[in-house]
Amino acid sequence: MTELPIVDAHQHFWDLERNYLPWLCDEEVVPFRYGDYGALRRSYLPQDYFRDAAGHHVVKTVYVETEWDPRDPVGETRWLQEIIALSGFPHAIVAGARLDDPEVGLVLAGHAAFPRVRGIRHKPRAAGSPAEVQIGAPGSMGDPAWRRGYAMLERYGLSFDLQTPWWHLAEAALLAREFPRTQIILNHTGLPADRSPNGLAGWRQAMATLAAEPNVALKISGLGQPGRPWTVEANRPIVRDAIALFGLECCMFASNFPVDSLCADFDTIFAGFRRIVADLGRAEQQKLFHDNAVRIYRLS
């Protein structure tokens, strides 16, 4: 059997010698779900990614915004044109834009002028736990100002990458229903950080609510746990439940590199994905590793 081609549906580059990313450049350490992220405070460019991914047949990638300098969000997309010219990667860009910014329309138009831009990510404000959720909080998916910006995505033919804890997925389902022509791609498997029985039950229920919407897809990634190794045994139930809930047509695998290098090397993650779905047929596996990302991100 020939090796499956991979579209890595979520990866990042950054050049900290040239560009300002506050969370990586400032002295202040921000709260981070994997804990200490000091190892990420170095430039990470295509040659670094190719070295990490060596041995895997990665044919295309989707670049996702890196919380770039908020004073110049389109600067990230402009910079990526240099990276593309030199390496050919990435093949699609999910750019950054603050949807609750009164000037967001100008930012979206700026990003949309570049041919590889496919979507936008802006992490909406999130509560620290299910009990703290406040519908309509400023900066959240229910905030009218945030929704005004979100409504503009359809005008530019842009999808939306959503990164939020699972306890906000009911809000995401309402968003999907209100804007049915905007594709939502949920990042990092809905962030199932709490692996307790109650935590996983809440995650499954929330994921099922969002999966019922026809304009939603899922990236299976970001499964690391602070202080614990990335193992097939720990992540198999999450991956298989996610596929069962969203369906084989709506899921895609991704590395989240270099961020997930804090938890495991590239080979551990992708070899783990292969083992987890080894019982599926070749065509089904190809959807997860390649075809779905090509279709959802409109890759040529």
C-alpha positions, 0 to 999 in steps of 0.5 A: 500500500502506498503511503497516504498523502497528508494535508496538515490542516493546522500549522504555524510559522513565525520569524521572531527576528523580524516580526512582533508576536506579543505572546512570544516576544513580550516578557510577560508570560500569558496563561497557556493551556500547555503550561510553560511555552518557553520552548516556542520562543524561537523562530519556526520557519518552513525548514524547521517544519520540514525537519519535524515532518520528515518521514511523513508524506505532507503534500500541503498545509493550512497555516493558521494565524499566530496572534500577530501584532494587532496593529497590523493584522494584514501584515501577517498575510503579506509576510506569508507571501515571502514564505510561499515564494521561497517554499511553496508552503502553506497552501491555504491561510486562515488569517487573523482579524478581530471581528469586534473591531469597528474597522474589521471590514477593512482588515477582511478586505485586505486579507481577501486580496491574497489568493491563498486566504481561505478563512479567518480565526478570531478566538472569541471571549471564553469563560473559564468553566461551564458555570461561568458562561455569560451569553452575550458577554463582550467579545463573545460569540453572542456579542452583537459587535462580534456578530456584525464582524462575523456577518461580513465573512460571507461577503468575502467568501471566507470560512471561520476557524473557531477555537473555544472551550467545549462549553461554548459550543451551544453558542457556536451551534446558534452561530452556525444556524444564523449564518448557514452559508459560512463554513465553521471549522472547530479547532483542536477537537473542541479542547477536551482538556478535562478528561474526567468522566464528567468532563468528557460527558460534557464535551461529548454532549457539546460536540454532538450539539455542534456536529448537528449543524451541516456547515461545521467541520472539525480539526482533530488536533491539539490533544496534548495534556500538560505533563503527560505524554501524547499516547494512543491509549489516552487519545484514541477514545477522543479521536474515535468519539469525535469521528463518530459525532462529526462523521468521516466527511467532516473531520481532518487531522492536523499537527498544530505544530510547532505548538504541539511540539510541547507535548510530542514530536510530529511522528508521535502525533501522526503515527498515533493518528494512523494507529487510531484509524488503522481499522478503517478502509484506505478511502476512509483514511484518505478523507481524514488525512487529505481529502476533507481538508482539500475540500473544506479549505478549497485547495487546488 
